[in-house]
Amino acid sequence: MRKHQYKRLPIEYKVRKAIKILRNNVVEIQSVQGWADEVGVSRRWLCKSMKMVHNKSPKIILREVRYEKVVTLIRKDEIEASCYSVAVDAGFKKAKDVSRFLSTFYNTTFTELKMKLLKKEVQIDFFWLNGCTSD
């Protein structure tokens, strides 16, 4: 059993490093292939490693990190947060893109999410992916 855990350690380290790179460059990284290029690995390696370590595809992780960025920006700017400013700062091209992203994947609108966060009706914590919180 210890031997198996030792073999996985380097992959877990590389995966953590890849996630850190994603978090630091989420605005520039637009796709799984872009993420793999930024990390310096193949798309296949990224897919297999994320699935093995976190049981999630890189596409899902990219989506979660982008959502984390949107929520963080709304919390930071509070009432002044506009859909356009959050969209640009989170790596979306237009305000419409962030709205579509939120409605498609999180079943909410920008305004609804902003109001829930401001009223503290919803508590969203990002203690995930091996307990690594965002910086």
MIDO-973480 format. One line per field, with one value per atom (N, C-alpha, C): chain; atom name; x, y, z. Coordinates in Angstrom, 2 decimals, m for minus. Layout:
ch c(A / ...)
at c(CA / ...)
X c(X / ...)
Y c(Y / ...)
Z c(Z / ...)
end
This chain:
ch c(A / A / A / A / A / A / A / A / A / A / A / A / A / A / A / A / A / A / A / A / A / A / A / A / A / A / A / A / A / A / A / A / A / A / A / A / A / A / A / A / A / A / A / A / A / A / A / A / A / A / A / A / A / A / A / A / A / A / A / A / A / A / A / A / A / A / A / A / A / A / A / A / A / A / A / A / A / A / A / A / A / A / A / A / A / A / A / A / A / A / A / A / A / A / A / A / A / A / A / A / A / A / A / A / A / A / A / A / A / A / A / A / A / A / A / A / A / A / A / A / A / A / A / A / A / A / A / A / A / A / A / A / A / A / A / A / A / A / A / A / A / A / A / A / A / A / A / A / A / A / A / A / A / A / A / A / A / A / A / A / A / A / A / A / A / A / A / A / A / A / A / A / A / A / A / A / A / A / A / A / A / A / A / A / A / A / A / A / A / A / A / A / A / A / A / A / A / A / A / A / A / A / A / A / A / A / A / A / A / A / A / A / A / A / A / A / A / A / A / A / A / A / A / A / A / A / A / A / A / A / A / A / A / A / A / A / A / A / A / A / A / A / A / A / A / A / A / A / A / A / A / A / A / A / A / A / A / A / A / A / A / A / A / A / A / A / A / A / A / A / A / A / A / A / A / A / A / A / A / A / A / A / A / A / A / A / A / A / A / A / A / A / A / A / A / A / A / A / A / A / A / A / A / A / A / A / A / A / A / A / A / A / A / A / A / A / A / A / A / A / A / A / A / A / A / A / A / A / A / A / A / A / A / A / A / A / A / A / A / A / A / A / A / A / A / A / A / A / A / A / A / A / A / A / A / A / A / A / A / A / A / A / A / A / A / A / A / A / A / A / A / A / A / A / A / A / A / A / A / A / A / A / A / A / A / A / A / A / A / A / A / A / A / A / A / A / A / A / A / A / A / A / A / A / A)
at c(N / CA / C / N / CA / C / N / CA / C / N / CA / C / N / CA / C / N / CA / C / N / CA / C / N / CA / C / N / CA / C / N / CA / C / N / CA / C / N / CA / C / N / CA / C / N / CA / C / N / CA / C / N / CA / C / N / CA / C / N / CA / C / N / CA / C / N / CA / C / N / CA / C / N / CA / C / N / CA / C / N / CA / C / N / CA / C / N / CA / C / N / CA / C / N / CA / C / N / CA / C / N / CA / C / N / CA / C / N / CA / C / N / CA / C / N / CA / C / N / CA / C / N / CA / C / N / CA / C / N / CA / C / N / CA / C / N / CA / C / N / CA / C / N / CA / C / N / CA / C / N / CA / C / N / CA / C / N / CA / C / N / CA / C / N / CA / C / N / CA / C / N / CA / C / N / CA / C / N / CA / C / N / CA / C / N / CA / C / N / CA / C / N / CA / C / N / CA / C / N / CA / C / N / CA / C / N / CA / C / N / CA / C / N / CA / C / N / CA / C / N / CA / C / N / CA / C / N / CA / C / N / CA / C / N / CA / C / N / CA / C / N / CA / C / N / CA / C / N / CA / C / N / CA / C / N / CA / C / N / CA / C / N / CA / C / N / CA / C / N / CA / C / N / CA / C / N / CA / C / N / CA / C / N / CA / C / N / CA / C / N / CA / C / N / CA / C / N / CA / C / N / CA / C / N / CA / C / N / CA / C / N / CA / C / N / CA / C / N / CA / C / N / CA / C / N / CA / C / N / CA / C / N / CA / C / N / CA / C / N / CA / C / N / CA / C / N / CA / C / N / CA / C / N / CA / C / N / CA / C / N / CA / C / N / CA / C / N / CA / C / N / CA / C / N / CA / C / N / CA / C / N / CA / C / N / CA / C / N / CA / C / N / CA / C / N / CA / C / N / CA / C / N / CA / C / N / CA / C / N / CA / C / N / CA / C / N / CA / C / N / CA / C / N / CA / C / N / CA / C / N / CA / C / N / CA / C / N / CA / C / N / CA / C / N / CA / C / N / CA / C / N / CA / C / N / CA / C / N / CA / C / N / CA / C / N / CA / C / N / CA / C)
X c(0.83 / 0.00 / 0.87 / 1.90 / 2.76 / 3.45 / 3.80 / 4.47 / 3.57 / 2.30 / 1.34 / 1.21 / 1.12 / 1.00 / 2.25 / 3.40 / 4.65 / 4.69 / 4.18 / 4.17 / 3.25 / 2.18 / 1.22 / 1.68 / 2.61 / 3.02 / 3.51 / 4.39 / 4.83 / 3.69 / 2.76 / 1.63 / 0.76 / 0.51 / m0.30 / 0.37 / 1.69 / 2.43 / 2.28 / 2.43 / 2.30 / 0.88 / m0.10 / m1.50 / m1.75 / m1.24 / m1.38 / m0.74 / 0.43 / 1.15 / 0.34 / m0.26 / m1.09 / m2.30 / m2.91 / m4.06 / m3.64 / m2.47 / m1.96 / m1.72 / m1.16 / m0.95 / m2.30 / m3.29 / m4.63 / m5.20 / m5.12 / m5.65 / m4.96 / m3.66 / m2.90 / m3.12 / m3.51 / m3.65 / m5.04 / m6.06 / m7.40 / m7.94 / m7.49 / m7.96 / m7.43 / m6.18 / m5.56 / m5.92 / m6.17 / m6.45 / m7.92 / m8.18 / m9.55 / m10.04 / m9.12 / m9.50 / m8.59 / m8.97 / m8.13 / m6.80 / m6.83 / m5.59 / m4.70 / m5.29 / m4.53 / m3.91 / m4.64 / m4.13 / m2.97 / m3.12 / m2.04 / m0.80 / m0.98 / 0.15 / 0.84 / 0.06 / 0.61 / 1.42 / 0.95 / 1.62 / 2.83 / 2.76 / 3.85 / 3.69 / 2.44 / 2.14 / 1.17 / 0.95 / m0.03 / m1.44 / m2.40 / m3.79 / m4.20 / m3.71 / m4.02 / m3.51 / m2.26 / m1.69 / m2.54 / m2.91 / m3.72 / m5.05 / m5.70 / m6.99 / m6.86 / m5.89 / m5.71 / m5.33 / m4.44 / m3.95 / m5.04 / m5.79 / m6.87 / m7.93 / m8.25 / m9.25 / m8.76 / m7.48 / m6.93 / m6.84 / m6.37 / m6.14 / m7.43 / m8.24 / m9.42 / m10.75 / m10.69 / m11.90 / m12.79 / m12.14 / m12.83 / m12.05 / m12.77 / m12.09 / m11.50 / m10.47 / m9.91 / m10.93 / m11.86 / m12.91 / m13.75 / m14.10 / m14.88 / m14.05 / m12.78 / m11.91 / m11.73 / m11.55 / m11.44 / m12.71 / m13.85 / m15.13 / m15.25 / m14.84 / m14.93 / m14.00 / m12.81 / m11.86 / m12.37 / m12.97 / m13.54 / m14.71 / m15.55 / m16.67 / m16.13 / m15.09 / m14.44 / m13.98 / m13.42 / m12.94 / m14.12 / m15.21 / m16.40 / m16.91 / m17.06 / m17.56 / m16.60 / m15.31 / m14.31 / m14.39 / m14.55 / m14.64 / m15.92 / m17.02 / m18.27 / m18.12 / m17.54 / m17.34 / m16.42 / m15.39 / m14.42 / m15.04 / m15.75 / m16.31 / m17.67 / m18.30 / m19.62 / m20.63 / m21.28 / m22.38 / m21.92 / m20.65 / m20.13 / m19.82 / m19.84 / m19.50 / m20.52 / m20.03 / m20.92 / m20.62 / m21.59 / m21.43 / m20.26 / m20.12 / m19.05 / m17.67 / m17.52 / m16.21 / m15.80 / m16.74 / m16.46 / m16.12 / m16.85 / m16.59 / m15.18 / m14.76 / m13.42 / m12.35 / m12.54 / m11.55 / m11.49 / m12.54 / m12.56 / m12.18 / m11.89 / m11.43 / m12.48 / m13.66 / m14.70 / m14.55 / m15.00 / m14.86 / m15.93 / m17.14 / m18.27 / m19.08 / m19.87 / m20.76 / m21.75 / m22.16 / m23.11 / m22.52 / m21.20 / m20.55 / m20.59 / m20.39 / m20.45 / m21.89 / m22.84 / m24.25 / m24.62 / m24.19 / m24.47 / m23.79 / m22.56 / m21.80 / m22.55 / m23.00 / m23.70 / m25.04 / m25.78 / m27.09 / m26.96 / m25.98 / m25.81 / m25.31 / m24.28 / m23.63 / m24.05 / m24.59 / m24.92 / m26.37 / m27.16 / m28.60 / m28.92 / m28.18 / m28.41 / m28.02 / m28.41 / m27.98 / m26.93 / m26.27 / m25.27 / m25.91 / m27.04 / m27.72 / m28.16 / m28.72 / m29.16 / m27.98 / m26.88 / m25.69 / m25.15 / m25.08 / m24.58 / m25.45 / m26.76 / m27.65 / m27.56 / m27.47 / m27.33 / m26.03 / m24.96 / m23.66 / m23.67 / m24.28 / m24.34 / m25.21 / m26.30 / m27.20 / m26.72 / m25.65 / m25.07 / m26.07 / m26.97 / m27.95 / m27.32 / m26.20 / m25.51 / m24.05 / m23.54 / m22.14 / m21.41 / m20.50 / m19.74 / m18.28 / m17.80 / m16.41 / m15.68 / m14.44 / m13.64 / m12.51 / m12.85 / m11.88 / m12.04 / m11.38 / m11.54 / m10.21 / m10.23 / m9.01 / m7.87 / m8.00 / m7.01 / m6.84 / m7.86 / m7.79 / m6.95 / m6.60 / m5.83 / m6.80 / m6.69 / m7.55 / m6.87 / m7.67 / m7.09 / m6.34 / m5.36 / m4.54 / m5.13)
Y c(m1.20 / 0.00 / 1.25 / 1.29 / 2.47 / 2.68 / 1.58 / 1.69 / 2.39 / 2.06 / 2.67 / 4.18 / 4.56 / 5.97 / 6.73 / 6.13 / 6.78 / 7.04 / 6.10 / 6.26 / 7.40 / 7.63 / 8.69 / 10.07 / 10.15 / 11.45 / 12.41 / 12.00 / 12.95 / 13.45 / 12.59 / 13.01 / 14.01 / 13.75 / 14.66 / 16.03 / 16.02 / 17.27 / 18.04 / 17.34 / 17.98 / 18.50 / 17.75 / 18.18 / 19.44 / 19.47 / 20.67 / 21.87 / 21.64 / 22.71 / 23.19 / 22.25 / 22.60 / 23.43 / 23.09 / 23.83 / 25.23 / 25.32 / 26.63 / 27.51 / 26.93 / 27.69 / 28.14 / 27.27 / 27.63 / 28.79 / 28.70 / 29.77 / 31.10 / 31.06 / 32.29 / 32.87 / 32.05 / 32.48 / 32.21 / 32.16 / 31.78 / 32.76 / 33.99 / 34.97 / 34.63 / 34.20 / 33.88 / 32.49 / 31.56 / 30.18 / 30.05 / 29.75 / 29.68 / 28.26 / 27.30 / 25.93 / 24.95 / 23.67 / 22.62 / 22.55 / 22.70 / 22.67 / 23.86 / 25.02 / 26.19 / 25.99 / 25.32 / 25.01 / 24.03 / 22.99 / 22.02 / 22.70 / 23.58 / 24.31 / 25.17 / 25.83 / 26.69 / 25.88 / 24.70 / 23.83 / 23.14 / 22.93 / 22.26 / 20.76 / 20.32 / 18.89 / 18.67 / 17.42 / 17.12 / 17.21 / 17.44 / 17.48 / 16.14 / 15.07 / 13.72 / 13.49 / 13.92 / 13.76 / 14.53 / 15.75 / 16.58 / 15.90 / 15.39 / 14.71 / 13.48 / 12.63 / 11.39 / 11.69 / 12.65 / 12.96 / 13.58 / 14.52 / 15.15 / 14.12 / 13.26 / 12.23 / 11.27 / 10.92 / 9.98 / 10.59 / 11.82 / 12.43 / 13.00 / 13.67 / 14.37 / 13.80 / 12.82 / 12.22 / 13.27 / 14.25 / 15.29 / 15.53 / 15.89 / 16.22 / 17.63 / 17.92 / 19.27 / 20.34 / 19.95 / 20.88 / 21.32 / 20.38 / 20.68 / 21.54 / 21.21 / 21.97 / 23.40 / 23.55 / 24.88 / 25.68 / 25.03 / 25.68 / 26.11 / 25.24 / 25.56 / 26.71 / 26.72 / 27.80 / 29.12 / 29.08 / 30.31 / 30.80 / 29.89 / 30.26 / 30.85 / 30.23 / 30.75 / 32.19 / 32.46 / 33.81 / 34.79 / 34.38 / 35.24 / 35.58 / 34.58 / 34.79 / 35.69 / 35.45 / 36.26 / 37.72 / 37.96 / 39.34 / 40.03 / 39.30 / 39.89 / 40.22 / 39.31 / 39.56 / 40.76 / 40.89 / 41.97 / 43.33 / 43.41 / 44.69 / 44.99 / 43.99 / 44.10 / 44.76 / 45.82 / 46.42 / 47.04 / 47.45 / 48.08 / 47.07 / 45.79 / 44.77 / 44.77 / 45.03 / 44.97 / 43.68 / 43.25 / 42.02 / 42.15 / 43.30 / 43.50 / 43.48 / 44.19 / 44.24 / 42.86 / 42.14 / 40.79 / 39.88 / 40.01 / 39.19 / 39.39 / 40.63 / 40.94 / 40.44 / 40.68 / 40.29 / 38.78 / 38.07 / 36.61 / 35.87 / 36.63 / 36.00 / 35.74 / 36.31 / 36.19 / 37.37 / 37.18 / 38.24 / 39.31 / 38.90 / 39.84 / 39.52 / 40.49 / 40.28 / 39.17 / 39.07 / 38.03 / 36.63 / 36.50 / 35.20 / 34.76 / 35.69 / 35.32 / 34.99 / 35.71 / 35.41 / 34.02 / 33.71 / 32.39 / 31.29 / 31.53 / 30.58 / 30.28 / 31.32 / 31.13 / 30.43 / 30.80 / 30.17 / 28.73 / 28.45 / 27.10 / 26.12 / 26.52 / 25.58 / 25.71 / 26.85 / 27.05 / 27.47 / 27.46 / 27.71 / 29.00 / 30.05 / 31.35 / 32.44 / 33.65 / 34.79 / 35.56 / 36.47 / 37.29 / 38.09 / 38.70 / 39.53 / 38.69 / 37.52 / 36.65 / 36.23 / 35.84 / 35.43 / 36.60 / 37.75 / 38.94 / 39.28 / 39.25 / 39.58 / 38.54 / 37.27 / 36.22 / 36.37 / 36.70 / 36.89 / 38.13 / 39.20 / 40.43 / 40.27 / 39.54 / 39.31 / 38.15 / 37.51 / 36.36 / 35.23 / 35.11 / 34.03 / 32.70 / 32.79 / 31.59 / 31.71 / 30.64 / 30.61 / 29.68 / 30.24 / 29.45 / 29.43 / 28.25 / 28.09 / 27.30 / 27.63 / 26.98 / 26.18 / 25.36 / 24.47 / 23.13 / 22.97 / 21.79 / 21.44 / 20.40 / 19.90 / 19.75 / 18.78 / 18.44 / 19.54 / 20.33 / 21.34 / 22.53 / 22.71 / 23.88 / 25.03 / 26.07 / 27.23 / 28.19 / 29.05 / 30.03 / 31.09 / 31.67 / 32.72 / 34.08)
Z c(0.00 / 0.00 / 0.00 / 0.81 / 0.85 / m0.49 / m1.14 / m2.42 / m3.44 / m3.45 / m4.36 / m4.08 / m2.82 / m2.47 / m2.88 / m2.77 / m3.16 / m4.66 / m5.43 / m6.88 / m7.31 / m6.59 / m6.96 / m6.53 / m5.61 / m5.09 / m6.16 / m7.07 / m8.09 / m8.99 / m9.34 / m10.17 / m9.42 / m8.15 / m7.35 / m7.24 / m7.10 / m7.04 / m8.35 / m9.48 / m10.79 / m11.01 / m10.54 / m10.68 / m9.85 / m8.62 / m7.79 / m8.46 / m9.04 / m9.74 / m10.96 / m11.68 / m12.84 / m12.41 / m11.29 / m10.80 / m10.34 / m9.73 / m9.32 / m10.54 / m11.59 / m12.83 / m13.39 / m13.36 / m13.84 / m13.04 / m11.73 / m10.89 / m11.15 / m11.34 / m11.57 / m12.96 / m13.92 / m15.31 / m15.88 / m15.05 / m15.51 / m16.56 / m16.52 / m17.50 / m18.89 / m18.97 / m20.26 / m20.77 / m19.88 / m20.27 / m20.63 / m21.90 / m22.39 / m22.65 / m22.66 / m22.98 / m22.28 / m22.31 / m21.72 / m22.47 / m23.79 / m24.56 / m24.19 / m24.01 / m23.58 / m22.21 / m21.32 / m19.99 / m20.08 / m20.89 / m21.07 / m21.64 / m22.61 / m23.19 / m22.14 / m21.31 / m20.26 / m19.24 / m18.92 / m17.96 / m18.60 / m19.91 / m20.62 / m20.66 / m20.71 / m20.79 / m21.94 / m22.28 / m23.32 / m22.74 / m23.62 / m23.20 / m22.61 / m23.23 / m22.76 / m21.34 / m21.07 / m19.72 / m18.71 / m19.07 / m18.17 / m17.87 / m18.91 / m18.73 / m17.84 / m18.14 / m17.37 / m15.93 / m15.72 / m14.37 / m13.51 / m14.06 / m13.29 / m12.92 / m13.87 / m13.62 / m12.53 / m12.59 / m11.62 / m10.22 / m10.12 / m8.81 / m8.21 / m9.03 / m8.50 / m8.97 / m9.84 / m10.39 / m11.08 / m11.70 / m12.46 / m13.73 / m14.76 / m16.02 / m15.91 / m16.70 / m16.68 / m17.09 / m17.93 / m18.35 / m17.15 / m16.29 / m15.08 / m14.12 / m13.97 / m13.07 / m13.58 / m14.88 / m15.48 / m15.23 / m15.37 / m15.11 / m13.65 / m12.73 / m11.30 / m10.92 / m11.49 / m11.18 / m11.75 / m12.94 / m13.52 / m12.67 / m12.18 / m11.30 / m9.99 / m9.47 / m8.26 / m8.48 / m9.64 / m9.97 / m10.04 / m10.66 / m10.75 / m9.35 / m8.50 / m7.14 / m6.35 / m6.49 / m5.77 / m6.20 / m7.49 / m7.98 / m7.50 / m7.47 / m6.97 / m5.49 / m4.72 / m3.29 / m3.06 / m3.90 / m3.74 / m4.07 / m5.19 / m5.64 / m5.05 / m4.47 / m3.85 / m4.78 / m4.32 / m5.06 / m6.38 / m6.45 / m7.66 / m8.77 / m8.48 / m9.46 / m10.60 / m11.79 / m12.95 / m13.70 / m14.45 / m15.22 / m16.19 / m16.82 / m17.79 / m17.11 / m16.01 / m15.35 / m14.82 / m14.27 / m13.78 / m14.95 / m16.05 / m17.23 / m17.73 / m17.88 / m18.39 / m17.41 / m16.12 / m15.12 / m14.90 / m15.31 / m15.14 / m16.42 / m17.49 / m18.72 / m19.77 / m19.60 / m20.62 / m21.58 / m22.81 / m23.81 / m23.67 / m23.30 / m23.20 / m21.94 / m21.52 / m20.38 / m20.66 / m21.90 / m22.31 / m22.05 / m22.22 / m22.01 / m20.55 / m19.63 / m18.21 / m17.83 / m18.39 / m18.12 / m18.62 / m19.83 / m20.41 / m19.59 / m19.17 / m18.34 / m17.05 / m16.36 / m15.08 / m15.27 / m16.30 / m16.49 / m16.96 / m17.80 / m18.32 / m17.27 / m16.52 / m15.61 / m14.15 / m13.75 / m12.34 / m12.12 / m13.19 / m13.11 / m12.34 / m12.63 / m12.01 / m13.00 / m12.68 / m13.50 / m12.72 / m13.39 / m12.71 / m11.58 / m11.88 / m10.88 / m9.67 / m9.93 / m8.82 / m7.96 / m8.60 / m7.84 / m7.03 / m7.63 / m6.94 / m5.73 / m5.90 / m4.78 / m3.66 / m4.03 / m3.02 / m2.24 / m2.94 / m2.28 / m1.39 / m1.86 / m1.08 / 0.17 / 0.04 / 1.17 / 2.05 / 1.60 / 2.29 / 2.45 / 1.46 / 1.44 / 1.07 / 0.38 / m0.04 / 0.37 / 0.92 / 1.31 / 0.36 / m0.40 / m1.35 / m0.91 / m0.58 / m0.18 / m1.25 / m1.44 / m2.46 / m1.84 / m0.87 / m0.24 / m0.92 / m2.05 / m2.87 / m3.49 / m4.24 / m4.90 / m3.90 / m3.04 / m2.01 / m0.97 / m0.75 / 0.30 / m0.05 / m1.30 / m1.72 / m1.94 / m1.14 / m1.34 / m2.29 / m2.88 / m3.81 / m3.04 / m3.71 / m3.08 / m3.30)
end
